[in-house]
Amino acid sequence: MSFPTAHSSESPRPVARRAFLAVAALGLAGSVLASCKSPQGARTASGGPLGATNAGGSGAAAGSGAAAGGSGAVPGDGNQPPVAKPPAEMRLERPAPPKNEPAVRVKVGSVVQGKALEVGVAGQVLAISSGGLPEEVRRVNAPAMITAVPEGWVIAPRGGASKRMRVDGPGELVVKTVGSAGEEFRVLGGVWSGVLHLVKTKGGADVVAHVGLETYLAGVIAKEIYNTWSLEAHMAQAIAARSYAVCEEARWSHRRHFDVHASEASQAWVGKTDHAKSLDAVARTRGQLLVFEGTVVPAYFSSCCGGARADAEGTIASELRHDIAPLSAVGAPRGCACVGFSPHANWTVKLQLAGVAQTLSAWGPLEGFRELGSFASVRAIEVVGRNAAGRNQRMRVDAHGGLACELPAERVRWALSADPVNPRISKPLKERVKSAYFDPRVVGSTLVLDGHGFGHGVGMCQFGAEGASRKGKHAREILAHSYPGASIAVSYA
Ligand SMILES: [Zn+2]
């Protein structure tokens, strides 16, 4: 059962440093101003819990994507001076459409050092190589038990301790199936397509499937939207997800050992799927990508925009590749078919102010908003900046005693969704704040949020896509509405 709640999209990818710049609220006569400064240092993929940083993920913290990208982040808010046109090389963050179907490296999970990982099912023969030169290939009957140890790896057939093999060295293991079984693996409770790579990490190993993009996409579509939704919505989702994956592949290819998580931290991936509509949608759109000015659009999407889209710049992250018309609310068509259709279009959440203060004071220092650590109480939260669509962009937290801190609305959403005891993780899904698009008000000791939508609101609105298709819109029209100015290019056949 899929549940279109979170994706790549919902991930508050680390807004690169300068975008975090939160200035002290001004104009509070006689008040003590907190200077909420930007976090020091860029986050890395492992910065957030499980690397998950999405609404659907566990992370209260941002962190999946190394602000790192090092794309020469630009300020993402109206408080900053205009940015000079960046040099051409800094615009290359968005890749050209690939001429052939690329492979995607999907992290499906990880295993701690010393704990055996069961790979494959009875009947399969596995060819395991350690990537050394000359490459040595070992054939093992599945299921195989593979354990990361300090010196390298230990491989044994299940129950076959006497046949243990040691592979020394820091290199990764590459596991393929032999014969007619096909390139799929049962590991970590799922069935995954592709070739399995086990990559040593500090505490164990990452399990990464290398899989063809089209094969990967079917497993994304099957999990990202409701299987019962229309073929047109599936096709729109396929093109968006393909574009996103191509951008992630280009972004991470030389920076880390995987391109995407098999979860909402990137895009949900069910692995191997037999879902006919998902397979059909991927086949019908094979090779089709969203392109803007010749390069691929990182086509973020989220569950429900609530009627007003967000800008990628400053919401997902402050990066040059995000500062483009298809990912901006400026000049974009207004309204969305999710209104009146999505169960997330309108909601209300009530939070106790005392709990809000506790959470913010614990969350702030972890996330680089050190001054929030001194907020013993919270008096109010206000919207101080909206984007061209009318969606919250910046918010100010006011404490008693005159302390105030202004920060991006999406960051406030995550702060309010953090676990008050351990703000590195999020509260249970039902208790999180669904989006940053809300009107806050204080009633007694309660902070009431009247909100709209679910997810970050950038790019395609999934409920809006299905809602539009029910009004007769085709995938191309849905995408034209979602990513204004982008065109669809057939990248490879
Ligand atoms: Zn919408």
Residues whose N, C-alpha, C, O or C-beta is under 5 A from the ligand:
A	BS01	ZN	C304 C305 G306 G307 C336 C338 C461 G464
